[in-house]
């Protein structure tokens, strides 16, 4: 199967929970039109793509040119940059950035090397897992793949949740993948070029490969797990509107491409991130005030 051709329509109707018809509206019918491009599907992604490629260039420069002591100094700044790229990776997996399937596959390798999450890993664990089940926590028979409760229903702490997610996310990817073999095959196929790139880097310069690729990406993966605890943990929802914490902070949403508008994202996971502010504005009066934060942290 040609993953580059067949798998770009990855947010289908069955990848999201049922949505209240009151919010199932066309944003374009309300005069909200994001500018579309010829290479990029939305021109708003010029900023995110520039940041991803710029950070990747820094990783490459540090790998090829930096002595080990300098690569070690670069480790933390590169890891911090990758933390924000994780949000961009999340958005791309919901709504592919490029019109060309091949450009999307190449872009996903660049994202994976910086964030520690393989291509199609988000699709299986997050789109087809978490988004379908995020209202359900153990001991529910179909629990959230990013579950924040233990099997007995008691709430995990943030550290426990982070460790549990890191240790189990690969198993959950395969568990969800058995239900969606097309995406599981794509996940496994994309492992091949990813592992080849990592193997070549380890062969050329194993020290720098760890310092500027493997360790920063693992730190970014840990941070992604840590950060997602806030989104839903401790909230026992009655519907989609009281299920997610939101951050209505301009700086946070600039750096994460509106990831703070989380209720809107869960209601319409296939909407491009640049359109989320308008959707959030329309549903804000239905979100409990205590679930809208205005701070960055």
PyMOL commands that set and color helices and strands:
alter all, ss='L'
color gray80, all
select helices_A, chain A and resi 3-6+13-15+21-23+28-30+45-65+68-94+101-115+121-133+158-177+181-204+206-232+240-242+250-255+262-267+273-286+289-291
alter helices_A, ss='H'
color red, helices_A
select strands_A, chain A and resi 246-247+292-293
alter strands_A, ss='S'
color yellow, strands_A
deselect
rebuild
show_as cartoon
